[in-house]
Amino acid sequence: MDYESRQQNLRSKLSRHRLDGLLIVHLPNIRYLSGFTGSSAILVVTESKSVFFSDGRYSAQAKAEVQGAKVMISRKAPILTAAEWMLRNRPKLGKSRIRVGIEGDHLSVAARTRLLNTLSSKFLLREAPPIIEQARMVKDAAEIELIRRAVRLGSSLFDRILERVRRAEVGRRRHVISDHYCLGRTVLIASRPSLPSGYPTAGIRGLRLRCYTLRLLF
């Protein structure tokens, strides 16, 4: 996957939405942009760079998976580390007030409160439109190839499963047929000469014994 191109595509849309940066907390969006598959991370994308934040549990994994972004590992919560980084790097942006887009549908009230308490009044938090979700709707060549592989794999597995289901259904039908003849047609069974000889044919005991023999034959 070309993660750097995805990030660059996102950067090109920031100014259109009057944003200086985007703070990304939704893990599927972080994976789409950087390749990280862990469960705790923040990604900040500005007009000039991308920075990935996580905790010590994912130090090795982040360095192995994350592409196109600087990796920063801290003992603090990623949201706090990201806020402190933005605060330190505010002068480099050269603006009196920094407009930071947030994912309103995925950022909790507690996390938003932490951001506001950490960032100064020089930052303005704005709910960003679903820029990344819209980009994810358009599949690139690599994604299309993965979808094709998944379809072929699913199709081959379906044929195998279907064959097992057919075998199980045949066995079930044989069992049902045996019960049907024993419970619903006992008189016919008692009168059929094709059953093995040597078993009593009169009375309930004989009928039950013949039904049992029929089950064994099936």
Secondary structure, 3 states (H helix, E strand, C coil): CCHHHHHHHHHHHHHHHCCCEEEECCHHHHHHHHCCCCCCCEEEEECCCEEEEEEHHHHHHHHHHCCCCEEEEECCCHHHHHHHHHHHCHHHHCCCCEEEEECCCCCCHHHHHHHHHHCCCCEEEEECCCHHHHHHCCCCHHHHHHHHHHHHHHHHHHHHHHHHHHHHHHHHHHHHHHHHHHHHCHHHHHHCCCCCCCCCCCHHHHHHHHHHHHHHHC
